[in-house]
Amino acid sequence: MSRTEMTTRTPVQKAALAVAAVFALVGIAGFIPGLTTNYDTMTFAGHESQAMLLGVFAVSILHNLVHLAFGVAGFLMARTVNGAYWYLVGGGAVYLLLWLYGLVIDHDSSANFVPLNNADNWLHLLLGVGMIGLGLALRRSPRRH
């Protein structure tokens, strides 16, 4: 196998890497005052955090760390075609479950430990559907040279 063949990534791997990069960047952005409003009110976890990424999405230290971890997992899993596929499809399923969770919990209760708000909920739906769609659509796509 030549060096070029060893470094050529399939479309599903490229998609997984792109998604992972976005999650890692979002995780980092959540720790940057200015990108995150009410930064001084950020708590480790719970709905009490008033910090808002881009002034829209509720965040906490735990929420940011989860995004970072999800990004790292994507970078690692995208090393193989099968890993990239499962990162997208399995991760998408997790985000759909998180969307459902966000719909059924009271946002002002201790059950909202991540924290989540309506903007987060609908973003989780889009992420879940988009990630699963990417995984399924690109799983069998041919390698482009």
N, C-alpha and C positions, 0 to 999 in steps of 0.2 A: 504494500500500500504506500503510495507516495505521500509526501508531506501535505500537498494540496488536498488529497482525498481525506486525510485525517482531520483537517480543519474545516472542511465543507460542512455546513449545517443545513439541515432540512428546514422547510418552512415552519413546521411545528416547533422545532427548536428555536428558530428565530423569533417566533411569536411568543414563546415562553420567556425568552430572554428580554423581550420588549416589555412584557407584562411585569416581570420581576424588577426591571429597572424602574418602572413607574412606581411600584410599591415601595421600593427602597427610597426613591426620591420623595415620595409622600411622607414616609416615615421620618426622613431627615427634615423636611419642610415643617413638620409639626413641632419641631424643636427650635424653629427660627422665629424670634420676635419680629413682628411686622408682617410676615406671611401668616402667622398665627396671632389673631387678635385676642385681647384679654389674657395674654401670655402669663401674667403674674398670678392669675387665678387657677392655673393648671394644677390639677391634683394627680396623684399616682393613678387612681382609678375612681370610678363612680360618677354618678350624674351631677355631682356638685361642681365639677369642673366647668367653668364658663369659657374656657379657651376654645377658639373656633379657627380651624384652618381655613384660610382665605375668607374669613368672616362668615362661613357657611356651615362647615362640617365640624361637629363636636369632636374634640380630641382630649386625650389625657396622656400621661406618660405611658401607661400600659397600652393604649390604643396605638401610639406612635411606635412602641417597641414591637407590637404585633405586626404592623406594616413592614417594619425593617426585617423581622424574622421571616415574613412571608416572601419578601424580596430575596433574601439570602437562600431560602429553600428553592425558589425558582431558578436562581443561578446554578445551584447544585444539581437540581433535577433536569435542567435543560442540557446537561452534558450528554444525555442519551435521548433517542427518539421516544422510547417508551416512557422515560421519566418526564420528558416535556409534555407528552400527551396527558399523563396522569396529573401533572401539576395543573394544567389548564382545566381538565374535566373535573378532577377531584377538588381542586381549589374553587372552581365555579360552583360545584355542589355545596361546598362549605359556605360560600357567599349567598347562595339561595337560602340555606338554612338560617344564616345570620339575618337575612332580609325578613324571613318569617318571624324569627325571634323578635326583631325590632318592631314588627307590627303588633305583636300580641302583648309585649310587656308595657307597663306604665313607665313612661320616660322619666317620671319623677320618683321612681321606686328604687330600692337598693338592688333590684334585679338588673337594673341598667348600669352594670358595672364597667362597661367598656369605655365611654358612654356613647349612646346613639341618639340621633335626632331624625326628623323626617327626611332631611337631605341625605343623611347617611343611609337610611333605609332604601331610598329609591336608587341611590348610587350602587348599593349592594345588589339590587335586582339587576341593574344593567351590567354590572361586573359579572355576576353569576351567569346570566344568559350569554354575554359576550365571550367569556372564557370557555364555557362549554361549547359554544358555537365554533370558536377558533379551533379547539382541540379536535372536534369531530370533523370539521371541514378540512383541516390540514393533516390529519393523521395519515391519510393514504396518498397525499399529494406527492408527485414525483420530485426528486431532487433536481434542482436547477444548476446547471454549470455555466 
